Amino acid sequence: MTVVVDHVGKFATTLTGRRWRVRGDVVPYVEGQHVVVRFFRDGKKFLAKRAAVKPGASGKAGHFKVSLSTKVSGTVTVRVTKEASATQLAIKAPAQHVLVLPDHVTPGTTGNAVRVLQRQLKALGYVPGRRGTYDARTGRAVLAFRKVSGLSRTSVADHAFFRRLANGGGHFKIRYPGHGKHVEADLSKQVIALIDHGRVQRIYPTSSGKPSTPTVLGHYRFYSKTPGFNSHQMYFSNYFIGGYAIHGYYDVPTYNASHGCLRIPNADALSVYNWVRIGDRIDVYP
C-alpha cells in the first residue's frame, strides 16, 4: 500500500485552516475493502477516518482518499492501515508526517503556535526567546528571517511570513563555507550569521554603515575584544579592522544607519561576544 499526502508542498508543510488530502493505492484491489486513516499529534491520536477502497480503471488496484484541515499547529503523523480479510492480509503503510504551521502569530502572545514558530526558527539558525512566548527576542528572530527571505522588515509573523516558511524560505546561504568558524555579514540583507565549518549556528539582524559612513567590505580576522560599554555606548565589541566592530547598541534600525560598525541589539551582544574568538574570520560583503 502506498500513501501520498497532497497539498502540503515539497517540504510536507501546510498552514492551519488549509485543507489537505491523504490518498493511496491498494494492490490488488478486492471488493469491499476499507482502510483506516489515523491522525496523531504529539503521539496522541486526535482523529480517525474510515475510507472505502474504490477500484481503479484497470480493476487491479484500488484507491482511497480522505481530507483534513486543522486549526491546531504542530506535526501531524498520518498512519494508514487495512485490516486482514478472507482474501487479503493486513496492510500497514509507512507513517507520513505533515508540519502544520500557524497562519499568523501576534507579538506578545503565548502558547503552542508560538512554540511551533520558535522551533522552526531555531532549526534554521535564528535565535528565538523564551519558549512559548512571542517576546522581543522572538520578534528579532522573525525580523532576521524576513530580511533573509526578502520580506518587509518587520517583527510580525503574518500570513506572508508563514507562507514563506512553509515553502522553505529563511535559509541563509553561506558564501564562504571553507572559512571554518567565522562570521558572515550580508549587508544587502542586513544580517550577520555565525557559522562553524559549513553549518549556520545563529543569525541576527544588524545595522551596518549608512551611505556617508559605509562598512568596510572584505575578509578580516577579529583582533581585539572589549567587554561592557565603551565611551561611545558600544556594548561588548568585537573589532575586525581599525575601529570597525560588531557590537551591541541601543538603536538598531532595520536599515543601514551606523557609523560603519555592525550594530546588533544590546540583548544579543554578549552571546555574540562569547562566540567570537580572537583570530576568527569575518567576511563582509554587499
Residue pairs with C-beta under 8 A, 6 or more apart in sequence:
1 24
1 25
1 26
1 27
1 35
1 80
1 82
1 91
1 92
1 93
2 24
2 25
2 93
3 22
3 23
3 24
3 78
3 80
3 93
3 94
3 96
4 22
4 23
4 24
5 12
5 20
5 21
5 22
5 78
5 96
5 98
6 20
6 21
6 22
6 23
7 14
7 18
7 19
7 20
7 21
8 14
8 20
8 98
9 166
9 167
9 168
10 168
11 99
11 166
11 167
11 168
12 96
12 97
12 98
12 99
13 98
13 99
13 100
13 101
13 165
13 166
13 167
14 20
14 98
14 99
14 100
14 101
14 166
15 100
15 101
15 102
15 103
15 159
15 162
15 163
15 166
16 69
16 70
16 71
16 72
16 73
16 100
16 101
16 102
16 103
17 69
17 70
17 71
17 103
18 69
19 67
19 68
19 69
20 67
20 68
20 69
20 98
21 65
21 66
21 67
21 68
22 37
22 65
22 66
22 67
22 68
22 78
22 80
22 96
23 63
23 64
23 65
23 66
24 35
24 63
24 64
24 65
24 80
24 93
25 56
25 61
25 62
25 63
26 33
26 35
26 53
26 61
26 62
26 63
26 64
26 82
26 91
27 60
27 61
27 62
28 60
28 61
28 62
28 88
29 53
29 55
29 56
29 59
29 60
29 61
29 62
30 53
30 62
30 85
30 87
30 88
31 55
32 85
33 52
33 53
33 62
33 82
33 85
33 88
34 50
34 51
34 52
34 53
34 82
34 83
35 50
35 51
35 53
35 64
35 80
35 81
35 82
36 48
36 49
36 50
36 51
36 80
36 81
36 82
36 83
37 48
37 49
37 50
37 51
37 66
37 78
37 79
37 80
38 45
38 47
38 48
38 78
38 79
38 80
38 81
39 45
39 46
39 47
39 48
39 49
39 68
39 76
39 77
39 78
40 46
40 76
40 77
40 78
40 79
41 72
41 74
41 75
41 76
41 77
42 74
42 75
43 77
47 68
49 66
49 68
51 64
51 65
51 66
52 64
53 62
53 63
53 64
53 82
54 62
54 63
54 64
55 61
55 62
55 63
56 62
56 63
68 76
70 76
70 100
72 100
72 112
73 100
73 101
73 102
73 112
73 113
73 116
74 99
74 100
74 112
74 116
75 97
75 98
75 99
75 100
76 97
76 98
76 99
76 100
77 95
77 96
77 97
78 95
78 96
78 97
78 98
79 92
79 93
79 95
80 92
80 93
81 90
81 91
81 92
81 93
82 88
82 90
82 91
82 92
83 90
84 90
99 120
99 166
101 116
101 117
101 120
101 162
101 165
101 166
102 113
102 116
102 117
102 157
102 162
103 159
103 162
104 157
104 158
104 159
104 161
104 162
105 113
105 114
105 117
105 134
105 157
106 134
106 156
106 157
107 134
107 138
107 139
107 155
107 156
108 134
109 134
110 132
110 133
110 134
111 132
112 132
114 132
114 133
114 134
114 138
115 131
115 132
117 128
117 134
117 138
117 142
117 157
118 128
118 129
118 131
118 132
118 138
118 141
120 165
121 127
121 128
121 138
121 141
121 142
121 145
121 170
122 128
124 145
124 170
124 171
124 172
124 200
124 203
125 172
125 193
125 200
125 201
125 202
125 203
126 141
126 142
126 144
126 145
126 170
126 202
126 203
127 137
127 140
127 141
127 144
127 202
127 203
127 204
127 268
127 271
128 137
128 138
128 141
129 135
129 136
129 137
129 138
129 141
130 137
130 138
134 157
136 267
137 267
137 268
139 155
140 155
140 204
140 205
140 265
140 267
140 268
141 203
142 154
142 155
142 156
142 157
142 161
143 153
143 154
143 155
143 205
143 254
144 191
144 203
144 204
144 205
145 151
145 161
145 165
145 169
145 170
145 203
146 152
146 153
146 154
146 161
147 153
147 189
147 190
147 191
147 205
147 254
148 169
148 170
148 171
148 172
148 189
148 191
148 203
149 164
149 169
149 170
151 160
151 161
151 164
152 160
153 190
153 254
153 255
154 254
164 170
172 184
172 186
172 191
172 193
172 200
172 203
174 184
174 193
174 195
174 198
174 200
175 184
175 186
175 283
175 285
176 182
176 184
176 219
176 281
176 283
177 195
177 198
179 195
179 281
179 283
180 196
180 197
180 281
181 195
181 196
181 197
181 277
181 280
181 281
182 195
182 280
182 281
182 282
182 283
183 192
183 193
183 194
183 195
183 246
183 276
183 280
183 281
183 282
183 283
184 192
184 193
184 195
184 282
184 283
184 285
185 191
185 192
185 206
185 208
185 215
185 246
185 262
185 282
185 283
185 284
185 285
186 192
186 193
186 285
187 208
187 215
187 217
187 256
187 284
187 285
187 286
188 286
190 205
190 206
190 207
190 208
190 254
190 255
190 256
191 203
191 204
191 205
191 206
192 203
192 204
192 206
192 246
192 262
192 264
192 272
193 200
193 202
193 203
193 204
194 200
194 201
194 202
194 203
194 204
194 272
194 275
194 276
195 201
201 275
202 271
202 272
202 275
204 264
204 265
204 268
204 272
205 252
205 254
205 264
205 265
206 246
206 252
206 262
206 263
206 264
207 249
207 252
207 253
207 254
207 255
207 256
207 257
207 258
207 262
207 263
208 214
208 215
208 256
208 258
208 260
208 261
208 262
208 263
209 215
209 256
209 258
209 259
209 260
209 261
210 256
210 257
210 258
210 259
211 256
213 258
213 259
213 260
214 256
214 260
215 244
215 256
215 258
215 260
215 261
215 262
215 284
216 241
216 242
216 244
216 260
216 284
217 284
217 285
217 286
218 241
218 283
218 284
219 281
219 282
219 283
219 284
220 240
220 241
220 281
220 282
220 284
221 240
221 279
221 280
221 281
221 282
222 238
222 239
222 240
222 276
222 277
222 278
222 279
222 280
222 282
223 239
223 240
223 241
223 278
224 238
224 239
224 278
225 236
225 237
225 238
225 239
225 273
225 276
225 278
226 234
226 236
226 237
226 239
227 236
227 273
228 235
228 236
229 235
230 237
233 249
233 250
234 245
234 247
234 248
234 249
234 261
235 247
235 248
235 249
235 266
235 269
236 247
236 248
236 269
236 270
236 272
236 273
237 245
237 246
237 247
237 261
237 273
238 245
238 246
238 247
238 272
238 273
238 276
239 245
240 246
240 282
243 260
243 261
244 260
244 261
244 262
245 261
245 262
246 261
246 262
246 264
246 272
246 276
246 282
247 261
247 262
247 263
247 264
247 269
248 263
248 264
248 265
248 266
248 267
248 268
248 269
248 270
249 258
249 263
249 264
249 265
249 266
250 266
251 257
251 263
252 263
252 264
252 265
257 263
262 284
264 272
